[in-house]
Amino acid sequence: MTFLEEVKRRRTFAIISHPDAGKTTLTEKLLLYGGAIHLAGSVKSRKTQKYAVSDWMEIEKQRGISVTSSVLQFDYDGCRVNILDTPGHQDFSEDTYRTLMAADSAVMLIDVAKGVEAQTKKLFAVCKERGIPIFTFVNKIDHYGRNPFDLMEEIENSLGIRAVPMNWPVGINGEYQGIYDRATHTVDLFAKDETHGQKKLASTKESVDDPAFRELLGEEVHQSLIDDIELLDIAGDAFDFDRVRAGELTPMFFGSAMTNFGVKPFLEKFLELAPAPADRKALEETVSASSEDFSAFV
């Protein structure tokens, strides 16, 4: 593999959010699905007795929070993935700001019940100022929360950016059964989590138009999904990566990091869309991402 090919397969991104939105948990589950670990730990591991990989300091294990940034790497589907797990608490935000200098994109985590929170706004502003493309993951949809359309509106009103859902939760609020993929018109139906999120979650992929699938979901849930899809297609934004790069649009995903619900669909789509390393401005010149000489950064 040439140096340029190696650069192009890199996906380096930071996960940002308000405290307790689930950054470290999502990081752990991405490692699980990426094959870097075979059994996922927990931020607060009373049930599993296994801590998250990125929470390596004793204080992080005791408090259940991240106090320093961690870099974790794995290979998946031809990509070399570098995850920057950053502290969410404002007391450690300077570490997060420094870490964002190395990110080519950011995943903004939003709690489905709490929506856009104070620290999320601050970190979003830093990413936008630095021209970092932002992807949104709505987390904890295994619990009751806000309507997805209301969250889209809040993101626009609070952050000044439009959201384009790449997938959509299927089912009743708080009891979602699967994730609808807008590009393939298929639904991943997820099995019940019996392992406290330690192992991969089994799923069955079906066409949204399959009569057997309609019967499995129930007429009411199926019709609600069809209505939501129609509304998104008519009134929603189309995906445009130029607008994503310009900070005008954020691709939006839904899932639950704790139960692994929707994690694999997010990982695969994100790696397909996320940018490879780009040229960086240094003090005296712009350094090409394909250059092996990084002396301009010294």
C-alpha positions in Angstrom: 0.0 0.0 0.0 1.4 3.4 -1.0 1.7 6.3 1.5 -1.2 8.2 -0.3 -3.4 5.1 -0.1 -2.6 4.8 3.6 -3.6 8.4 4.2 -6.9 8.1 2.3 -8.1 5.2 4.3 -7.6 7.1 7.6 -10.7 8.2 9.5 -9.8 10.2 12.5 -12.7 11.7 14.5 -13.6 13.0 17.9 -16.7 12.2 19.9 -18.1 15.3 21.6 -21.1 15.9 23.9 -22.4 17.1 27.2 -21.4 14.9 30.2 -23.3 11.6 30.5 -24.6 11.6 26.9 -22.7 8.3 26.4 -19.4 9.2 24.6 -17.2 6.6 26.3 -19.9 4.0 26.0 -20.3 4.6 22.2 -16.5 4.5 21.9 -16.4 1.1 23.6 -19.2 -0.3 21.3 -17.4 1.0 18.2 -14.3 -0.9 19.4 -16.5 -4.0 19.9 -18.0 -3.9 16.4 -14.6 -2.9 14.9 -13.1 -6.2 16.3 -10.7 -4.4 18.6 -12.3 -6.0 21.6 -14.4 -9.1 22.0 -16.3 -8.1 25.2 -17.4 -4.6 25.8 -16.9 -3.0 29.2 -19.0 -0.4 31.0 -18.4 3.1 32.2 -20.0 2.1 35.6 -19.3 -1.6 35.7 -21.2 -2.9 38.7 -23.0 -5.5 36.6 -20.2 -6.5 34.2 -17.1 -5.9 36.4 -15.3 -4.8 33.2 -14.5 -1.2 32.6 -14.4 0.7 29.4 -11.1 0.5 27.5 -10.7 4.3 27.2 -11.3 4.8 31.0 -7.8 3.6 32.0 -7.1 6.0 34.9 -8.2 4.9 38.3 -10.1 8.2 38.9 -12.1 7.5 35.7 -13.0 4.0 36.8 -14.1 5.3 40.3 -16.0 8.4 39.1 -17.4 6.9 35.9 -16.3 10.0 33.8 -13.5 10.7 31.4 -11.0 13.3 32.6 -8.5 13.0 29.8 -8.7 12.3 26.0 -8.0 8.8 24.8 -7.0 7.6 21.3 -8.1 4.2 20.2 -7.5 2.5 16.9 -8.8 -0.4 14.8 -9.2 -1.4 11.2 -12.7 -1.9 9.7 -13.8 -2.5 6.1 -10.6 -1.2 4.7 -10.4 1.9 6.9 -7.9 2.7 9.7 -10.1 4.2 12.4 -8.8 6.5 15.0 -11.3 7.5 17.7 -10.6 10.5 19.9 -12.7 10.0 23.1 -12.8 13.4 24.8 -13.9 14.5 28.3 -17.4 16.0 28.4 -17.2 17.8 31.7 -16.3 21.5 31.3 -13.5 21.3 33.9 -11.5 19.3 31.4 -12.7 21.1 28.2 -9.2 22.5 27.4 -8.1 19.0 26.8 -11.0 18.5 24.4 -10.2 21.7 22.5 -6.6 20.6 22.0 -7.7 17.1 20.9 -10.1 18.6 18.2 -7.0 20.0 16.4 -6.2 16.4 15.3 -9.8 15.5 14.2 -10.9 15.4 10.6 -14.5 15.1 11.7 -16.6 15.0 14.9 -19.5 12.9 16.1 -21.9 15.0 18.2 -23.7 12.8 20.7 -27.1 13.9 21.8 -29.2 12.3 24.6 -32.7 11.6 23.1 -34.4 12.8 26.3 -32.3 15.9 27.0 -31.6 17.2 23.5 -28.9 19.8 22.8 -27.2 20.7 26.1 -24.9 23.5 27.2 -21.5 21.8 26.7 -22.7 20.4 23.4 -23.2 23.9 22.1 -19.8 25.0 23.2 -18.0 22.1 21.5 -20.1 22.5 18.4 -19.0 26.1 18.1 -15.4 25.1 18.4 -15.8 22.5 15.6 -17.7 24.9 13.4 -15.0 27.6 13.9 -12.3 25.1 12.8 -14.3 23.8 9.8 -14.7 20.3 11.2 -17.6 18.3 9.6 -20.1 17.2 12.2 -22.1 14.0 12.3 -24.9 13.6 14.9 -25.7 10.4 16.8 -28.9 10.5 18.9 -28.2 8.2 21.8 -30.3 6.3 24.4 -33.3 5.6 22.2 -34.0 2.5 24.2 -35.5 5.0 26.7 -38.4 7.4 26.3 -37.3 10.7 24.7 -38.2 13.5 22.4 -39.8 13.0 19.0 -37.1 12.8 16.2 -38.7 15.6 14.3 -38.6 17.8 17.4 -34.9 17.0 17.8 -34.2 18.0 14.2 -35.9 21.3 14.9 -34.0 21.9 18.1 -30.6 21.2 16.4 -31.5 23.8 13.8 -32.8 26.4 16.3 -30.0 25.9 18.9 -27.0 25.3 16.6 -28.0 26.9 13.3 -27.4 23.8 11.3 -29.8 21.6 9.4 -30.0 17.9 10.1 -30.5 15.2 7.5 -31.4 11.8 9.0 -29.5 9.0 7.3 -31.6 6.4 9.2 -34.8 6.6 11.3 -36.0 4.7 14.5 -38.8 2.2 13.9 -41.5 1.6 16.5 -42.9 3.4 19.5 -41.0 6.0 21.4 -38.9 4.3 24.1 -39.7 0.8 22.6 -38.1 1.1 19.2 -37.7 -2.2 17.3 -35.2 -1.3 14.6 -33.5 1.3 12.4 -34.7 2.2 8.9 -31.9 2.9 6.3 -33.0 5.7 4.0 -30.5 4.8 1.3 -31.3 1.1 1.0 -35.0 1.3 2.1 -34.4 -1.6 4.5 -34.9 -2.0 8.2 -32.6 -3.7 10.7 -34.8 -5.3 13.4 -32.8 -5.9 16.6 -33.0 -8.8 19.0 -33.4 -8.1 22.7 -30.2 -7.3 24.5 -29.4 -10.1 26.9 -25.8 -9.3 27.7 -26.0 -5.7 29.1 -24.3 -4.6 25.8 -21.2 -6.7 26.3 -21.7 -8.6 23.0 -22.8 -7.7 19.5 -26.6 -7.4 19.1 -28.2 -9.7 16.5 -30.4 -8.2 13.8 -32.5 -9.1 10.9 -32.5 -6.9 7.8 -35.8 -6.7 5.8 -37.3 -4.5 3.0 -39.7 -2.0 4.3 -42.1 -3.1 1.5 -42.0 -6.8 2.5 -45.6 -7.9 3.5 -44.1 -10.3 6.1 -42.2 -7.4 7.6 -45.3 -5.3 7.8 -47.1 -8.0 9.6 -44.2 -8.5 12.0 -44.2 -4.8 12.9 -47.9 -4.4 13.1 -50.0 -2.2 10.8 -49.9 0.9 13.1 -46.2 0.9 13.5 -45.6 0.2 9.8 -47.9 3.0 8.7 -46.3 5.4 11.1 -42.9 4.6 9.6 -44.2 5.0 6.0 -45.7 8.4 7.0 -42.4 9.6 8.6 -40.4 8.5 5.5 -42.7 10.3 3.2 -42.5 13.5 5.3 -38.7 13.3 5.3 -38.5 12.8 1.6 -40.8 15.7 0.8 -39.8 18.3 3.4 -36.4 17.2 4.6 -32.9 18.1 3.3 -31.1 15.9 0.8 -27.6 14.7 1.8 -25.0 17.1 0.3 -21.4 16.6 1.6 -20.4 20.1 0.4 -22.9 21.5 2.8 -21.6 19.1 5.5 -18.1 20.4 5.0 -19.4 24.0 5.0 -21.0 23.4 8.4 -24.5 23.9 7.1 -25.7 20.3 7.4 -25.2 17.4 9.8 -25.9 13.7 8.9 -28.1 12.3 11.7 -28.2 8.8 13.1 -30.2 7.1 15.9 -29.3 4.3 18.3 -28.4 3.2 21.8 -24.7 2.7 22.7 -25.6 0.9 25.9 -27.6 -1.9 24.2 -25.7 -1.7 20.8 -28.9 -0.8 19.1 -28.0 0.8 15.8 -24.2 0.9 16.4 -23.2 -1.2 13.5 -25.3 0.6 10.9 -23.9 3.9 12.2 -20.3 2.7 12.1 -20.6 1.5 8.5 -22.4 4.5 7.1 -20.2 7.0 9.0 -17.0 5.4 7.6 -18.4 5.6 4.2 -19.2 9.3 4.6 -16.5 10.6 6.9 -13.6 12.5 5.3 -10.0 11.3 5.1 -7.2 13.6 6.4 -7.2 17.0 4.7 -4.6 19.7 4.3 -3.8 21.6 7.5 -2.7 25.3 7.9 0.4 25.7 10.0 2.1 28.9 11.2 3.9 29.6 8.0 2.4 27.4 5.3 -0.2 24.8 4.5 0.9 21.2 4.9 -0.6 18.7 2.4 -2.2 15.6 3.9 -0.3 13.5 1.4 3.1 14.9 2.4 5.5 12.9 4.5 7.1 16.0 5.8 5.3 17.5 8.8 8.2 19.9 9.7 5.9 22.9 9.2 4.1 21.9 12.4 7.3 22.1 14.5 
